[in-house]
Each structure stands twice: as C-alpha cells, then as structure tokens.
Amino acid sequence: MSYVIGDACIDIMDRSCMEECPVACIYIGDRMAYIHPDECVDCGKCMPACPSEAINWEYKMPPDQAPFTAAAAEFVAEHGLGGGSDEQPIGVDHPIVDERRPR
C-alpha cells in the first residue's frame, strides 16, 4: 500500500508534501505531483502536509479518485522515474490529468 495524490493537487502543486517525504518518492509532472507506489514507505508525513487535502491512503481513496492510483503507477513507469525525486518538474502528466480542465 502507498499514499496517492488525487485531483485536488491539479494546478495547485504546493510541494509541502515533498518537503515532508523522507524518501523523496514524490515526483512533479506538469500540473500535479505523483507518489511513486514502490518507493513510498507509508510513513504518512505527506498527508497532513498537503494544504489541498489531495493525499489519501491507496485503499481509502474516494471512488471518484480511485483512477489516480493506477495513474501514478503508470506515470512513474512510463517516464522511468525512481531512485528519488530531484524536485524538478518532468513537464508532462498522465492523460487523466491532461483531460481535466485547468483551474
């Protein structure tokens, strides 16, 4: 299990979660952040740090946010991410984010 960032992060990307993450498993796309499901150690420090309340446990994601669980895994795999974030934006997002209107 890991934490997942949902659509409340889109176009916000406060990055407070990244500052709290002890393993640097949060990667920045163009419009939102993604938690690498294989690198997350389930410490939970990111969740209370998020001012938009976009982060939930994978198994407690609201039904309308559930697709973001697979989207995070697909995003990090597609872009070969791993080994710790350098906090630099990747410049692209998963299609689920691209389909959302800008805030």
C-alpha positions in Angstrom: 0.0 0.0 0.0 1.1 3.6 -0.5 -0.3 7.0 -0.5 -1.9 8.5 -3.6 -2.3 12.1 -4.8 -5.8 12.9 -6.2 -7.2 15.6 -8.4 -7.2 18.3 -5.7 -3.4 18.7 -6.5 -4.0 19.6 -10.2 -2.8 23.1 -10.9 -2.0 23.6 -7.2 1.2 21.6 -6.6 2.0 23.3 -3.2 5.0 20.9 -2.7 4.7 20.8 1.1 4.3 17.0 0.7 7.7 16.8 -0.9 9.4 18.7 1.9 8.0 16.2 4.4 8.7 13.0 2.4 11.8 11.3 3.9 12.4 9.1 0.9 11.9 11.7 -1.9 9.2 9.5 -3.6 7.1 12.4 -4.9 7.6 13.4 -8.5 6.3 16.6 -10.2 4.5 16.4 -13.5 3.4 19.5 -15.4 0.1 20.1 -13.4 0.3 17.7 -10.4 2.5 15.6 -8.2 2.7 11.8 -8.2 3.8 9.4 -5.4 5.9 6.5 -6.6 4.0 3.5 -5.3 7.1 1.3 -5.0 9.2 3.9 -3.2 6.6 5.2 -0.7 7.4 3.8 2.8 3.9 4.6 4.1 5.1 7.0 6.8 2.2 9.3 6.2 4.1 12.5 6.6 2.9 13.8 3.3 -0.8 13.6 4.0 -1.2 16.3 6.8 1.3 18.5 4.9 -0.9 18.8 1.9 -3.0 22.0 2.2 -5.4 20.9 -0.5 -6.0 17.5 1.2 -5.2 15.7 -2.1 -3.4 12.8 -0.5 -5.1 9.6 0.8 -4.2 6.0 1.6 -4.5 3.9 -1.6 -7.2 1.8 0.0 -9.1 4.8 1.3 -9.3 6.8 -2.0 -12.8 8.1 -2.7 -14.3 6.2 -5.6 -14.1 9.2 -7.9 -10.3 9.4 -7.1 -9.5 5.7 -7.5 -8.2 6.1 -11.1 -5.3 8.2 -9.7 -3.9 5.1 -8.1 -3.2 3.4 -11.4 -2.3 6.8 -13.0 0.5 7.3 -10.5 2.0 3.8 -11.2 1.6 4.3 -14.9 3.2 7.8 -14.8 6.3 6.7 -13.0 6.8 3.6 -15.1 6.3 5.4 -18.4 8.8 8.1 -17.5 11.4 5.7 -15.9 11.2 7.5 -12.6 12.8 6.1 -9.5 15.7 6.5 -7.1 14.4 9.7 -5.5 13.0 12.9 -6.9 15.2 15.8 -7.6 12.1 18.1 -7.3 12.4 19.2 -10.9 9.2 19.1 -12.9 9.0 16.4 -15.6 6.9 18.7 -17.8 4.2 16.2 -18.7 1.3 14.5 -17.0 -0.7 11.3 -17.1 -3.6 11.5 -19.6 -6.1 11.5 -16.7 -4.7 14.9 -15.7 -4.5 16.2 -19.3 -8.2 15.5 -19.7 -9.0 17.8 -16.7 -9.8 21.5 -17.3 -7.3 23.9 -15.8 -8.4 25.5 -12.6 
